[in-house]
Amino acid sequence: MLFLFGTGKSVLKNQYPLQGCTCPNCHQTNTMTAGTIARYFHFFFVPVFPTSKDNMAVCNHCNAKFSFNQFTDGMKNSFESQHNLNPNSRPVWHGCGCFIILIAILGFIGLLIVGWFKSKDEPEKPKDKREAYLKADMEKLTNDPKMETDSTSFHIKNYMNDILENELDKRKIKYFSRINGNKLLIILDIDDIKKIKASERYYILNFVQSALDEHDGYKDMEKYIGVDGQWNLVLAMAPHYMDIDGKFADEKILYPFYDTPKNYSEPIELKVKANDTHRKGEK
């Protein structure tokens, strides 16, 4: 860690000969020189900010060193008189790290501003139109589908009402369906699906599939089924992929439904199998 950060020191430029002063150690006169040691904090050997300063004196005869609190009155007077005339200032590089950090921050802010203006001038990338189509269809969900306008949803609602237990409020479940060529889209909105464990929610897809299996008209169609919860899509199923963990489903699974052909049509006419006189199902 010492290599990452720590303190450094350097002797400041101005040196002051202590004229007329006697060394307390060897008692020689005019042999001492005083100066200042400045310390700084460094990070990766780059000085960041200055810290303390220490005044000291060295005898050129006996090499004895004295801190400022060891100075005699004569040494202090000689040092202070010279220091006042020619003060020892810290070098700028003792705090260069602060300038580097400041320049980096200003540069980062500048890049953000430049990037914002550039992105503002650039044309917005076109979004996937299929996302808009899906959002629009989800706005059409209803808890009271009519046979005349959405026979598929009407049939699925009746099937769900028969098979679902009281764990869900059947009256609040919303439905929508649409056909695109040989593709069928079915969306259910169940706000209180949280009452069912996430690991068991995939049964909703099985119920929808069972409802469709009762009618020959859906047999050869590619089915895209999505179940929306209170905040997000929780189940999604397509011909070649499904997301059924019951928590967060990727709505992009349903996007291929909107690919060509886009000859949207009304739900197909229901044709009940001759041998199906009532619905059966188990959870």
C-alpha positions as CSV (number, residue, x, y, z in Angstrom):
1,M,0.0,0.0,0.0
2,L,3.0,2.3,0.5
3,F,3.4,2.3,-3.2
4,L,-0.1,3.5,-3.8
5,F,-0.1,6.5,-1.5
6,G,2.0,8.1,1.3
7,T,4.0,11.2,2.1
8,G,7.0,12.7,0.5
9,K,9.3,15.6,1.3
10,S,11.7,18.0,-0.3
11,V,14.1,20.7,0.9
12,L,13.0,24.2,-0.1
13,K,15.2,26.3,-2.2
14,N,16.3,29.1,0.2
15,Q,19.0,28.3,2.8
16,Y,19.9,30.7,5.6
17,P,23.4,30.9,7.1
18,L,23.0,31.5,10.9
19,Q,25.6,34.2,11.3
20,G,27.0,34.8,14.8
21,C,25.4,31.7,16.1
22,T,27.2,29.0,18.0
23,C,26.5,25.3,17.4
24,P,24.9,23.8,20.6
25,N,26.8,20.5,19.9
26,C,30.4,21.4,18.9
27,H,30.3,25.1,20.0
28,Q,31.7,26.3,16.8
29,T,30.5,29.7,15.5
30,N,29.2,30.5,12.0
31,T,29.0,26.8,11.0
32,M,25.3,26.3,10.8
33,T,22.8,26.6,8.0
34,A,19.0,26.6,8.4
35,G,16.4,25.7,5.9
36,T,12.9,24.3,5.5
37,I,11.7,20.8,4.7
38,A,8.2,20.7,3.1
39,R,6.1,17.6,3.1
40,Y,3.3,16.5,0.7
41,F,0.8,13.7,0.2
42,H,1.3,11.6,-2.9
43,F,-0.7,9.0,-4.8
44,F,1.3,6.7,-7.1
45,F,4.2,9.1,-6.5
46,V,2.2,12.0,-7.9
47,P,2.1,14.9,-5.3
48,V,-1.6,15.6,-4.6
49,F,-1.6,18.3,-1.9
50,P,0.9,19.9,0.5
51,T,1.0,19.0,4.2
52,S,3.4,20.2,6.9
53,K,6.6,22.3,6.9
54,D,9.5,21.8,9.3
55,N,12.3,24.3,9.9
56,M,15.7,22.8,10.9
57,A,19.4,23.7,11.0
58,V,22.6,21.6,10.2
59,C,26.1,22.2,11.5
60,N,28.6,22.0,8.7
61,H,31.3,21.2,11.2
62,C,29.9,18.3,13.3
63,N,26.8,17.5,11.0
64,A,24.5,17.8,14.0
65,K,20.9,18.5,13.1
66,F,18.5,20.6,15.1
67,S,14.7,21.0,14.8
68,F,13.1,24.4,15.2
69,N,12.1,23.8,18.9
70,Q,15.8,23.1,19.6
71,F,17.0,26.5,18.2
72,T,18.6,28.9,20.6
73,D,17.2,32.4,20.8
74,G,20.1,33.6,18.7
75,M,19.4,30.9,16.0
76,K,15.7,31.8,15.9
77,N,16.3,35.5,15.6
78,S,18.8,34.9,12.7
79,F,16.6,32.5,10.9
80,E,13.4,34.6,11.2
81,S,15.1,37.8,10.1
82,Q,16.4,36.2,6.9
83,H,13.2,34.3,6.3
84,N,11.1,37.4,6.5
85,L,13.3,39.1,3.9
86,N,13.4,36.1,1.6
87,P,10.6,33.7,2.5
88,N,10.7,30.0,1.5
89,S,7.7,29.3,-0.7
90,R,6.5,25.8,-1.6
91,P,7.0,24.7,-5.2
92,V,3.9,24.5,-7.3
93,W,4.4,20.8,-8.0
94,H,3.7,19.9,-4.4
95,G,0.0,20.4,-5.2
96,C,0.0,19.4,-8.9
97,G,-2.2,16.4,-8.2
98,C,-5.0,18.8,-7.3
99,F,-4.7,20.5,-10.7
100,I,-4.6,17.2,-12.5
101,I,-7.8,16.1,-10.8
102,L,-9.4,19.4,-11.5
103,I,-8.4,19.3,-15.1
104,A,-9.7,15.7,-15.4
105,I,-13.0,16.7,-13.9
106,L,-13.4,19.7,-16.2
107,G,-12.3,17.5,-19.2
108,F,-14.9,14.9,-18.3
109,I,-17.6,17.5,-18.0
110,G,-16.5,19.0,-21.3
111,L,-16.8,15.6,-23.0
112,L,-20.3,15.1,-21.6
113,I,-21.4,18.5,-22.9
114,V,-19.9,17.9,-26.3
115,G,-21.4,14.4,-26.4
116,W,-24.8,15.8,-25.5
117,F,-24.7,18.4,-28.3
118,K,-23.6,15.8,-30.8
119,S,-26.3,13.3,-29.8
120,K,-28.9,16.1,-29.9
121,D,-27.9,16.9,-33.5
122,E,-27.9,13.3,-34.6
123,P,-31.1,11.9,-36.0
124,E,-32.9,9.6,-33.6
125,K,-32.4,5.9,-34.4
126,P,-35.7,4.4,-35.6
127,K,-37.3,2.2,-33.0
128,D,-38.6,-1.3,-33.7
129,K,-42.1,-0.6,-35.0
130,R,-43.3,-3.9,-33.8
131,E,-42.9,-2.6,-30.2
132,A,-45.3,0.1,-31.0
133,Y,-47.7,-2.4,-32.6
134,L,-47.6,-4.5,-29.5
135,K,-48.2,-1.6,-27.2
136,A,-51.1,-0.5,-29.3
137,D,-52.7,-3.9,-29.1
138,M,-52.2,-4.1,-25.4
139,E,-54.2,-0.9,-25.1
140,K,-57.2,-2.8,-26.6
141,L,-57.4,-5.4,-23.8
142,T,-60.9,-5.8,-22.4
143,N,-62.5,-7.9,-19.7
144,D,-65.6,-8.3,-21.8
145,P,-64.7,-9.5,-25.3
146,K,-67.6,-9.9,-27.7
147,M,-68.2,-12.8,-30.0
148,E,-68.9,-10.5,-32.9
149,T,-65.6,-8.5,-32.6
150,D,-63.2,-11.0,-31.0
151,S,-64.5,-14.5,-31.0
152,T,-61.1,-16.0,-30.0
153,S,-60.9,-13.9,-26.8
154,F,-64.6,-14.6,-26.2
155,H,-64.0,-18.3,-26.3
156,I,-60.8,-18.2,-24.2
157,K,-62.6,-16.1,-21.5
158,N,-65.4,-18.7,-21.3
159,Y,-62.9,-21.5,-21.0
160,M,-60.9,-19.7,-18.4
161,N,-64.0,-18.9,-16.3
162,D,-64.8,-22.6,-16.3
163,I,-61.4,-23.9,-15.4
164,L,-59.9,-21.3,-13.1
165,E,-60.4,-21.6,-9.4
166,N,-61.1,-18.7,-7.1
167,E,-57.4,-17.8,-6.7
168,L,-57.9,-15.2,-9.4
169,D,-60.6,-12.6,-9.9
170,K,-61.9,-13.9,-13.3
171,R,-63.9,-10.7,-13.8
172,K,-60.8,-8.6,-14.0
173,I,-58.9,-10.7,-16.5
174,K,-58.6,-8.9,-19.8
175,Y,-58.2,-10.4,-23.3
176,F,-57.2,-9.5,-26.8
177,S,-56.5,-11.5,-30.0
178,R,-55.4,-10.6,-33.5
179,I,-54.6,-12.6,-36.7
180,N,-51.9,-11.8,-39.1
181,G,-51.9,-14.3,-42.0
182,N,-51.4,-17.7,-40.4
183,K,-50.2,-16.2,-37.1
184,L,-52.4,-15.8,-34.1
185,L,-51.6,-13.3,-31.2
186,I,-53.3,-13.7,-27.9
187,I,-52.7,-11.4,-24.9
188,L,-54.1,-11.8,-21.4
189,D,-53.8,-9.2,-18.7
190,I,-54.0,-10.6,-15.1
191,D,-53.2,-7.9,-12.5
192,D,-53.6,-10.3,-9.6
193,I,-51.4,-13.0,-11.1
194,K,-49.1,-12.3,-8.1
195,K,-51.5,-14.6,-6.1
196,I,-50.0,-17.5,-8.1
197,K,-46.4,-18.7,-7.5
198,A,-44.1,-17.6,-10.3
199,S,-43.1,-21.2,-10.9
200,E,-46.7,-22.2,-11.5
201,R,-47.9,-19.4,-13.7
202,Y,-47.0,-21.2,-16.9
203,Y,-50.3,-23.2,-16.5
204,I,-52.0,-20.1,-17.8
205,L,-50.4,-20.7,-21.2
206,N,-51.5,-24.4,-21.0
207,F,-55.1,-23.3,-20.4
208,V,-55.0,-20.9,-23.4
209,Q,-53.5,-23.6,-25.6
210,S,-56.2,-26.1,-24.4
211,A,-58.9,-23.6,-25.2
212,L,-57.6,-23.3,-28.8
213,D,-57.2,-27.0,-29.2
214,E,-61.0,-27.3,-28.9
215,H,-61.4,-25.6,-32.3
216,D,-60.1,-26.9,-35.7
217,G,-59.6,-23.4,-37.0
218,Y,-56.5,-22.8,-34.9
219,K,-54.8,-26.1,-35.6
220,D,-52.2,-25.0,-38.2
221,M,-51.7,-21.5,-37.0
222,E,-48.5,-20.1,-35.4
223,K,-49.5,-19.0,-31.9
224,Y,-48.0,-16.1,-30.0
225,I,-49.3,-15.9,-26.5
226,G,-48.4,-13.2,-23.9
227,V,-49.6,-12.8,-20.3
228,D,-49.2,-9.4,-18.7
229,G,-49.0,-8.9,-14.9
230,Q,-49.6,-5.7,-13.0
231,W,-46.3,-4.1,-14.0
232,N,-44.8,-6.2,-16.9
233,L,-45.1,-9.1,-19.2
234,V,-44.6,-12.3,-17.1
235,L,-45.2,-15.1,-19.7
236,A,-44.5,-15.2,-23.4
237,M,-44.7,-18.0,-25.9
238,A,-43.9,-18.2,-29.6
239,P,-43.7,-21.1,-32.1
240,H,-39.9,-21.6,-31.5
241,Y,-39.3,-20.0,-28.1
242,M,-40.9,-19.3,-24.8
243,D,-40.1,-17.4,-21.6
244,I,-42.1,-19.0,-18.8
245,D,-40.1,-18.2,-15.6
246,G,-43.2,-16.3,-14.5
247,K,-41.5,-13.1,-13.4
248,F,-40.1,-11.1,-16.3
249,A,-40.8,-12.2,-19.9
250,D,-39.1,-10.7,-22.9
251,E,-41.9,-9.1,-25.0
252,K,-39.6,-9.3,-28.1
253,I,-40.6,-12.9,-28.3
254,L,-44.0,-11.7,-29.6
255,Y,-42.6,-9.2,-32.1
256,P,-42.3,-11.7,-35.1
257,F,-46.1,-11.9,-35.1
258,Y,-46.1,-8.4,-36.7
259,D,-43.7,-9.4,-39.5
260,T,-45.1,-9.7,-43.0
261,P,-47.7,-10.5,-44.1
262,K,-49.5,-7.7,-42.3
263,N,-52.9,-8.4,-43.6
264,Y,-54.6,-8.1,-40.2
265,S,-58.0,-9.7,-40.1
266,E,-60.7,-10.3,-37.7
267,P,-60.5,-13.5,-35.5
268,I,-61.5,-16.6,-37.4
269,E,-64.9,-18.2,-37.0
270,L,-65.0,-20.8,-34.4
271,K,-65.7,-24.4,-35.3
272,V,-66.2,-26.7,-32.4
273,K,-65.1,-30.3,-32.8
274,A,-68.1,-32.6,-33.1
275,N,-66.9,-34.8,-30.2
276,D,-66.3,-31.8,-27.8
277,T,-69.4,-31.3,-25.9
278,H,-67.9,-29.7,-22.8
279,R,-64.5,-28.5,-21.6
280,K,-62.1,-30.5,-19.5
281,G,-59.0,-29.5,-17.8
282,E,-57.0,-29.9,-14.7
283,K,-54.5,-27.6,-13.1
